[in-house]
Amino acid sequence: MKICFVLSDIKTETCGTSVVILKKAHERGHDVFVMSVGDFIFNRDEGISLRCKKLPKSLKGDTNEAFWSQVQDDTLKKKAIACEKMDVLFLRNNPTEEAADRHWAEHSGIAFGRMIQKSGVLVLNDAFAMSHAYIDKLYFEELPAEIKPDSLISRDKRDILKFWKKVGKKMVLKPLEGSGGQDVYLIGKDKKNLNQIIDTIAAKGYIIAQEFLPEVSKGDVRVILMNGKILEQDGEKAVIGRVNSDSSEFRSNIALGAKVKKSELTPEIEKIVSLTAPKLIRDGLFFVGLDVVDDKLIEINVLSPGGLSYCPNIGLPDFTNAVMEAIERKMEYRKYYKNSLSNRVLATMD
């Protein structure tokens, strides 16, 4: 199988989920290619090419870091390859973490992905589904109300103040687009700096106001779904607890210092998954992260969910064999069905 991973930038990519999956693909003997989101080439007469690095079969590395440093090394050169020569394009760039001077990169991977999947290459996640779910906090609002905290999306201070009163004068404000816990604020009864906070977030776009869940002080749980089911390997499920490093901190982002731990699959999480999965399957979203607090889903990540690289350190499998086995099965399905399956259907076939 020829599989190409699209990253935000090879040079700056850290050893997270994307790297551990592509390393496993390489260990399983596949032809693995990697490219940055700025490495698509469109030629009117020749179609789309990918300027990418092909990982040598001889590439070794006892650790993820040793392996990845060899891929990043400039001695491994990029070459342009016609997209039709690939079997799979795995979109793993994260548009929400792009810097202000890289707005061009935010939609590029998905836009080229839509074109490429029309040529018969399997694109994961389905690029049309990712376009629909691009503002994942808005996509989140399409899910059943009973599994979500109360929320409001607006840029108007009057709407936000009305909502603040409705939810008991305690709410969380954050940008509709963004990630990593940046520009996320807890507003209490004193409304401290509320005008300034609204102005700061509104300058970047819409604001989402969300009911504050007191249980969030204990952290949250990241649940990784694949094909609409909780990712599983060796009898273990990818349910990862994230605990705030500071008891006064209501955000559980690893980038902000939260610690990870093995967590339990609760009936409440199972219910959330059961109500979320049918939509993800229908839409063609192969690999998705859910963030859960108690019995509420607080966020969904469809663009570039992470967490797998931490699993071996907390007593869980790395789950990458299960991910690669699922992709390999999709290639088998495509062969037997002779390309009669749409990208959207094949993307979530188990």
N, C-alpha and C positions, 0 to 999 in steps of 0.2 A: 504494500500500500504506500502511495506517495501522499504524505500529509504535510501541509504548510501551516505554520503558526504565525498569525499576524499580531505583533506586539506594538505598543506605543512607540518604543525606541529601543533597539537592541542594546545600544551603548549604556542606557540608563536603567534597563530592566533589572530588578533584583530577583533573588532566588525564591520566588513565591510559587503560587499554584501553576502558572503557565510553564515555568521552568521544570517543575517536577513531573508534569504530564508529558512534556516533550522529551524529557530525559527517558521516561519509561517507554515512550514510543520508539526511541532509538535503541533501547535495550532489548525490545521485542523484535528487532530486526527490520523495522520499517525504514523506508527512505524518508528522512525527516528534513524539512526545510524550515527556515525561519526568516522573517522579514519585518521591517518596521512599517508603520502605517503610511509612511511617505514613499514607499517603494513600489507603488502600483504604476504601471505604464499603459496608457491607452494609445493605440495607433489605429486610425480609421480603417486601414486596409488589412491589419494583422490582428486586431482585437486587443485583449488585455494580457499583458505580461507581468510577471512578478519578479522584481529584482531581489533575490534572496540568497541566503547562504545554505548550501547543502552540507549537512553534518556528515563527516567521513565515518565510514563503518568502524574505522580503527580508533575513533575518539573514545578516550577513557576518562574516568574521574571517580575517585572513591567517594567524594562528597558532591553535593549539588553545586557548591561554590567552585570547586576545582573543575568540574565539568563545564559550568557556564562561562567561566573565565576564558576557556579555550574557544568557545563559540564567539565570545565578544572580541577576541583577539583579531586585530586587523590582518593578520596573515591568512585568515580564512576569508576569502573574497566572495563578494556577491556576484551572481550571474543572473541575467534575465532569462526567465523560462515562461513559455506560453502557459496561461492558466489552465487550459484544457488538458495539460499533461499531469495535473494533480488529480488525485481522487477526492481529497478532503481539504477544505480551507477552514481552519479553526480561528475565528475572530476572538482574540484575547486582548486587544488593546482596550484601554479604559478611557472613553471620551470625557468622563466627568472629572478626570484628574489632569487634563491638559492645561498648560499655562496660558495666560492671556495672549501671548504672542503666537500661539499654535491653534487658533480657532479653526484653521483649515483642517486640522487633524480630527476634529470632533466627529464629523459625519463621514469622513472619507472611507473608513473601513467598511461601514455598513453600506454606503452608496455603491462602492465597487463590488461588495459582496452580493448585492442584488443582481448586478449584471453578470457576475461570475456564476452564480447558481443557475442562471438560465442556460448556461453552456453545458450543464450536466455535472458539474463539480458539486459535491455535497458541501454545503456551507453550514457551519455550526457556530452559534445558534442560527436558525433560519433568519436571513437578513431582512426579509420583509416583516417578520415578527419583531425583530429588534428595532426596526424603524417605528413600528407601532408602539413599542414599549420604551422608546428612547428616553422619554422623561419618565423614569421608572416610578417616581412618587405619584405621578398622575395615573400610570398604568395600575399601580397599587390600588387606586380608588375604584377600579372596576371590579375588585374582588368583593365578596359578600360582607355586608356591614357588621355582622355579628362577630367576626374575627378581627376587627380593626378598632383602634381607639377612635373617638370622635375627632373630626378634623374639619378644617376650612382652608380653602385656597383663594387668596385674594392679594391685591396690592394696595387696598384701601384701609387706612387706619381705623375708620369707623367700623368696618366689618370685623376687624381683628379685635377691637375692644369689646364689641358685642359678644363675640365668641368667648373671649376671656371671662366675661361675667357668666356665660352659660355653663362653662366647665369648672366653676368654683374658684375663679381668679388664680388659676395655676395652669400654665400651658407651656409648650415648647414651640419655639419659632425657628424655622430653618428655610434655606432656599429650596424652591421646588426642584432646581437642578443643582447637583453637587454631591459630594461624598466625603468620607474620611472624618466626619465630625467637625468640619470647618463651618464657621458662621452659624452655629447651633446654640440657641440661647434658652435658658429656663426663665420664664417670667412669673414672678410670684405676686402676692397681694400688694406689694409696694410699687409695682410697675417700674422698677428702677431702670433708668435709661431706655425706656420703651420707645420713645420717639426716635432716638438715635439708632436703636437697633432696627426699627422698621425702615428707616431711611437707608441704612447700610445694606440690608437684604434686598429691599425694593430696587435699589440702584442696579442690582444684578438680574432682576426679573421678578417672577411671582414668589409669594411667601406662602409656605404651608404652616398653619397653626395646628398643633396636635394636642389633644387632651394629655395631661401629664399622668403617667402611671407610676405610683409610688414604688412599685416593685422593681423599677428600673435601677434603683440604687444598689440592688444585689447583682446587677449585670444582666446580660441577655444571652440568648442562645442562637448561634448560627447553624442552620440546618441546610445541608447541601442536597439538592434534588437533581436527579438525572433521569430523563425520560418520565418525569412526573412522579418518581418514587424517591424515597430517601436513599441516597447513595450507600451501598452496602458492600462490604468485603470481609471475608473470614468470619461471618456472623456478627460483625460490628457495624454500626450505622454511623454516618457522618453527622453527628450531633455534637457541636463544639460550644462549650460554655465560654463566655467572655466576661471576666470579672473586673470591675473598676479598680484601678490601683489606689484610688482615693475615695473613701466612703462618701465624701461630699460631691463627687463627680457623677453626673447623671448620664454621661456618654460612655459607651463601652467599646469604642473603637480601638483596635490594636495599635493603630498609628499614634494614638494618644496615650499609650502606655498600659492599656488593659492587658490582663494576663489571660491565657487560655487554659482550659481544663476539659477533661472528658466530662460529658454531661449525659443525663438520662433522657430517654425518649418517654415523654409523659403522654397521657391520654389527651391533654389539651393540645400538644404539638401534633399528635396524630389527627385530631379533628381539623386543625388548620391545614395540614397537608392534604387531607381528603377533600377539602373544599377549594383548595387552590389548584391542585394537580390537574383536574379536567380542563381548566382554561389554558394552563401551560402546555399541555399535550396538544390541544386543539390549535394553539397558536404556533407550535413548532419550536418551543423553547427547551432545548436539550439540557442545558447546564445552568442551574439557577440557585441563588442563595436566598434563604428566608431568615430574617432576624425576628426573634420571638421573645416577648416578655410575658411570662406566666401564660395566660390564655389568649393573648393578643399578638397578632402579627403587626410589627411596627415598621418594617421596611422590606422591600424586595429588590434584589440585585440581579438583573438579567444581562447586563453589559459585560461584566468581567468579575464574577464572584470569586472570592478567594477563601483561604483557610486550610487547604489541604497540606501545605508545607509544614504546618504546625503539628499535624496529627501524630507523627511518630514520637514526638517529644512528650505527648500526654497519654500514651498508652493506647493509641488508636492506630490502625493500619494507615499507610499513606493513600490508599484508595485508588492509586493511579492504574493498577492492573485492571480494576473494575471499569474505569473510564475507557481505557484502551480496548478492552474486550467488547464494550458496548459499541464503540466505533467500528471495530472489526466486524461485528455482526451486521451492522448497517451496510457494509460493503458486500457481505454475503447476500443480504436481502436484495440489494440493487442488482446483483448478478442474476438471481433467480427470477426476479420480477421484470428483468430486461428493461430497466429505466422507465417502467410504467408508473412508478411512485413519484409523487411530487416531493420536492425538497422539504416542504413543511411536514408532510406525513413521515418521510424517512427520518427526519431529524429527531423524532421522539418515539420511533418504533423501538420497543424493548428487545 
